[in-house]
């Protein structure tokens, strides 16, 4: 969920300017051209980012290849429909929400404002988990699944895996189930608050993974404006006075629910890495590994439960 300095892995829409949205009265009534489209967004995003946003819209929603775009086939698109999409983009709505889908780990996922837009960093976490698994069957729990991107990706990339995924949002679970159906994944989705977890079955899971809310409200100034205005707040923020709230709940549940030699994999806020590691140690998880993301940030923490670990908390 890395949103503090970079928005999307393929379209880093940073530095939004506070300008008035372009109204529909400025839009043409006959046809569109590619330069016309990106110029409408250039004041808000800058030229290169504006071009990337428009290409994404035209490719993902209207099926135009880059060659089609450069050859002027945008003039065949319904003007009113494209105008509506451009108005939303001019208002700062992320292009992924306008299109209704995004690419994650080489697969297409549906996204709505009920779920966070999956980021490249989270795909890196999935790849690390999948590459590190060498067993036969694998039972996985994804806590706070959102669009289902982590759970579905792991279910498809780890052979013979059985994946369960929780979320507190019924709206998010609707999106996640739609994605699982479209991608032919057999994830079992459950409506569950991670702060009110059920009694754990001893040694149930090989892997517990989570990208929980981890941005403190006092860090809001570091978050892009369009993220604050459009993405679900409950999936982003954690109280300033308890930044490890969700990690603590998951770790305590994992203490019993995780199999011996099982692992917990977190996406993390680098600002709280040291205190999170101290919390892990205090609960009894001493085998820890930190990994950086493609932007050089300490973004992931892998924790392994030791064999013959019967400590209770």
C-alpha positions in Angstrom: 0.0 0.0 0.0 2.9 2.4 -0.6 1.3 5.7 -1.2 3.5 8.1 0.7 5.6 9.3 -2.2 4.6 7.3 -5.3 1.0 6.7 -6.5 1.1 4.0 -9.1 3.9 1.8 -10.4 3.2 2.5 -14.0 1.8 6.1 -13.6 3.6 8.0 -10.9 1.0 10.8 -10.6 2.7 12.9 -8.1 2.5 16.6 -7.3 -1.1 17.3 -8.2 -1.9 21.0 -8.6 -4.9 22.7 -7.1 -6.6 23.8 -10.3 -10.2 24.0 -11.2 -11.5 21.0 -13.1 -12.1 21.5 -16.8 -15.8 21.6 -17.5 -17.6 19.7 -20.2 -18.3 22.9 -22.0 -14.7 23.0 -23.1 -14.9 19.6 -24.7 -15.3 19.1 -28.5 -18.5 17.8 -29.9 -17.2 16.1 -33.0 -14.0 14.1 -32.4 -11.0 13.7 -30.2 -7.3 13.6 -30.9 -4.6 12.2 -28.7 -2.8 15.6 -28.3 -6.1 17.2 -27.5 -6.7 14.7 -24.7 -3.3 14.8 -23.0 -3.1 18.6 -23.2 -6.3 18.7 -21.2 -4.5 17.0 -18.3 -1.0 18.5 -18.7 -1.6 21.4 -16.4 -2.6 19.0 -13.6 -0.2 16.1 -14.2 2.6 17.5 -16.4 3.1 16.4 -20.0 4.7 13.0 -19.6 2.3 11.8 -16.9 -0.7 13.2 -18.8 0.3 11.2 -21.9 0.6 8.1 -19.8 -2.8 8.6 -18.2 -4.5 9.1 -21.5 -2.8 6.1 -23.1 -3.8 3.9 -20.2 -7.4 5.1 -20.6 -7.5 4.5 -24.3 -5.7 1.1 -24.1 -7.5 -0.4 -21.1 -11.1 0.9 -21.7 -11.3 1.5 -25.4 -8.9 -1.2 -26.6 -6.7 1.0 -28.7 -3.1 0.0 -29.1 -0.3 2.6 -29.1 -0.2 2.4 -32.8 -3.9 3.0 -33.0 -3.5 6.0 -30.8 -0.7 7.5 -32.8 -2.6 6.9 -36.0 -5.5 8.9 -34.9 -8.1 6.2 -34.2 -9.3 8.1 -31.1 -11.7 10.0 -33.4 -13.8 6.8 -33.7 -14.6 6.8 -30.0 -18.0 8.0 -28.8 -17.4 11.6 -27.9 -19.8 11.9 -25.1 -18.5 8.7 -23.3 -14.9 9.8 -23.7 -15.8 13.3 -22.6 -17.3 11.9 -19.4 -14.1 10.0 -18.7 -11.9 13.0 -19.3 -14.0 15.1 -17.0 -13.4 12.6 -14.2 -9.7 12.6 -14.9 -9.6 16.4 -14.9 -11.2 16.3 -11.4 -8.3 14.1 -10.2 -10.1 10.8 -10.1 -7.4 8.1 -10.6 -7.5 6.6 -14.1 -7.8 3.1 -12.6 -11.1 4.0 -11.1 -12.3 5.7 -14.3 -11.4 2.6 -16.3 -12.5 0.2 -13.5 -9.5 -2.1 -13.7 -5.8 -2.2 -13.3 -2.9 -4.6 -13.9 -1.3 -6.4 -11.0 1.3 -9.1 -11.2 0.5 -9.4 -15.0 -3.2 -10.0 -14.4 -6.2 -7.6 -14.8 -8.1 -6.8 -11.7 -11.4 -4.9 -11.3 -11.1 -1.9 -8.9 -13.7 0.5 -7.5 -13.5 3.2 -4.9 -14.4 0.5 -2.3 -10.8 -0.9 -2.6 -7.3 0.5 -2.7 -5.7 0.5 -6.1 -3.0 -2.3 -6.0 0.6 -1.1 -6.2 3.7 -2.5 -7.7 5.3 -2.9 -4.3 2.5 -5.2 -3.2 3.1 -7.3 -6.3 6.8 -7.5 -5.2 5.6 -8.9 -1.9 3.6 -11.6 -3.7 6.6 -12.5 -5.8 8.8 -12.8 -2.8 6.3 -15.1 -1.0 5.7 -17.3 -4.1 9.4 -17.7 -4.8 10.2 -18.6 -1.2 7.6 -21.4 -1.0 9.0 -24.9 -1.7 6.5 -27.2 0.0 3.7 -29.4 -1.4 0.4 -28.1 -0.2 0.2 -24.6 1.3 -2.5 -22.9 3.5 -2.5 -19.2 3.3 -4.4 -16.4 5.0 -4.6 -12.9 3.6 -5.8 -10.4 6.2 -7.4 -7.2 4.8 -7.7 -8.5 1.2 -9.3 -5.4 -0.4 -9.5 -6.2 -4.2 -8.2 -9.7 -3.5 -5.0 -9.0 -5.4 -2.7 -10.7 -2.9 -4.9 -13.7 -2.2 -5.7 -14.3 -5.8 -2.2 -13.9 -7.0 -0.8 -16.3 -4.4 -3.5 -18.8 -5.1 -2.6 -18.8 -8.8 1.2 -18.6 -8.4 1.7 -21.2 -5.6 0.6 -24.7 -6.8 -1.7 -26.7 -4.5 -2.4 -23.7 -2.3 -5.6 -23.2 -0.3 -6.2 -19.5 0.3 -8.5 -17.7 2.7 -8.9 -14.0 2.7 -10.6 -11.6 5.2 -11.9 -8.1 5.0 -14.1 -5.9 7.1 -15.7 -4.2 4.1 -18.6 -6.1 2.4 -18.2 -3.8 -0.6 -14.5 -4.8 -1.0 -15.4 -8.4 -0.7 -17.8 -8.0 -3.7 -15.0 -6.7 -5.8 -12.6 -9.4 -4.5 -15.1 -12.2 -5.4 -15.6 -10.7 -8.8 -11.9 -10.8 -9.4 -11.5 -14.3 -8.2 -14.3 -15.5 -10.5 -12.8 -13.7 -13.5 -9.3 -15.1 -12.9 -10.6 -18.6 -12.0 -9.1 -18.5 -8.5 -10.7 -20.5 -5.6 -10.0 -18.2 -2.7 -12.4 -18.4 0.2 -13.4 -14.9 1.2 -14.8 -14.1 4.7 -16.2 -11.0 6.2 -14.0 -10.5 9.2 -12.6 -7.6 11.3 -8.9 -8.2 11.9 -9.2 -6.5 15.3 -11.8 -9.1 16.4 -10.3 -12.3 15.2 -11.9 -15.6 16.0 -10.3 -18.2 18.3 -7.4 -19.6 16.3 -7.1 -23.2 15.1 -3.7 -24.3 16.3 -1.2 -24.6 13.4 -3.7 -23.9 10.7 -1.7 -21.8 8.2 1.7 -22.0 6.5 1.6 -18.4 5.5 -0.2 -15.3 6.9 0.2 -12.2 4.8 -1.2 -8.7 5.2 -0.9 -5.2 3.8 -2.8 -3.5 6.7 -3.5 0.2 7.2 -0.2 1.7 8.3 -0.2 5.4 7.5 -0.7 7.6 10.6 -3.1 10.5 10.3 -0.2 12.9 11.1 1.4 11.7 7.8 -1.5 12.8 5.7 0.6 15.6 4.3 2.9 13.0 2.6 0.0 11.4 0.8 -1.0 12.5 -2.7 -4.2 14.6 -2.8 -6.0 12.3 -5.2 -5.3 9.3 -2.9 -6.8 11.2 0.0 -9.9 12.2 -1.9 -10.6 9.0 -3.7 -9.3 5.8 -2.0 -10.9 4.2 1.1 -9.7 5.9 4.2 -10.2 2.8 6.5 -7.7 0.9 4.3 -5.1 3.6 4.6 -5.0 5.1 8.0 -4.1 4.0 11.5 -4.4 6.1 14.7 -1.4 8.2 15.5 -1.3 6.9 19.0 -1.1 3.2 17.9 0.5 2.8 14.5 1.0 -0.9 15.1 -2.6 -1.6 16.0 -3.3 -4.0 13.1 0.1 -5.7 13.1 -0.2 -6.4 16.9 -3.6 -8.1 16.3 -2.3 -10.2 13.4 0.8 -11.2 15.3 -1.1 -12.4 18.3 -3.5 -14.4 16.1 -0.6 -15.9 14.2 1.1 -17.0 17.4 -1.3 -19.9 17.6 -2.7 -20.1 14.0 0.7 -20.3 12.3 2.3 -23.7 11.8 5.8 -24.4 13.1 8.2 -22.9 10.6 5.3 -21.0 9.1 5.8 -17.4 8.0 4.1 -14.0 8.4 4.7 -11.6 5.5 3.9 -7.9 6.0 4.0 -4.8 3.9 5.1 -2.1 6.3 5.6 1.6 6.9 9.4 2.1 7.1 8.9 4.8 9.7 7.8 2.1 12.2 10.0 -0.8 11.2 12.2 -0.7 14.4 9.2 -0.7 16.8 7.4 -3.4 14.7 10.5 -5.6 15.0 10.6 -5.0 18.7 6.9 -6.0 18.9 7.5 -9.2 17.0 10.4 -10.1 19.3 8.3 -9.4 22.4 5.6 -11.8 21.1 8.1 -14.5 20.4 8.9 -14.0 16.7 12.6 -13.6 16.6 13.4 -14.8 13.1 12.9 -11.7 11.0 14.0 -10.6 7.5 13.5 -7.1 6.0 13.5 -6.5 2.3 13.4 -3.3 0.3 11.1 -2.5 -2.6 12.1 -1.4 -6.1 12.2 2.2 -4.8 14.8 1.4 -2.2 12.4 1.7 0.8 12.3 -0.9 3.6 8.9 -2.1 2.7 8.5 -5.8 3.6 9.0 -7.9 6.8 9.1 -11.6 6.8 8.8 -13.4 10.2 9.2 -17.1 10.7 7.8 -19.1 13.6 10.4 -21.3 15.0 10.0 -25.1 15.2 8.9 -26.4 18.5 7.6 -22.9 19.4 4.8 -23.5 21.9 4.9 -20.1 23.6 1.4 -18.7 24.4 0.6 -15.0 24.8 
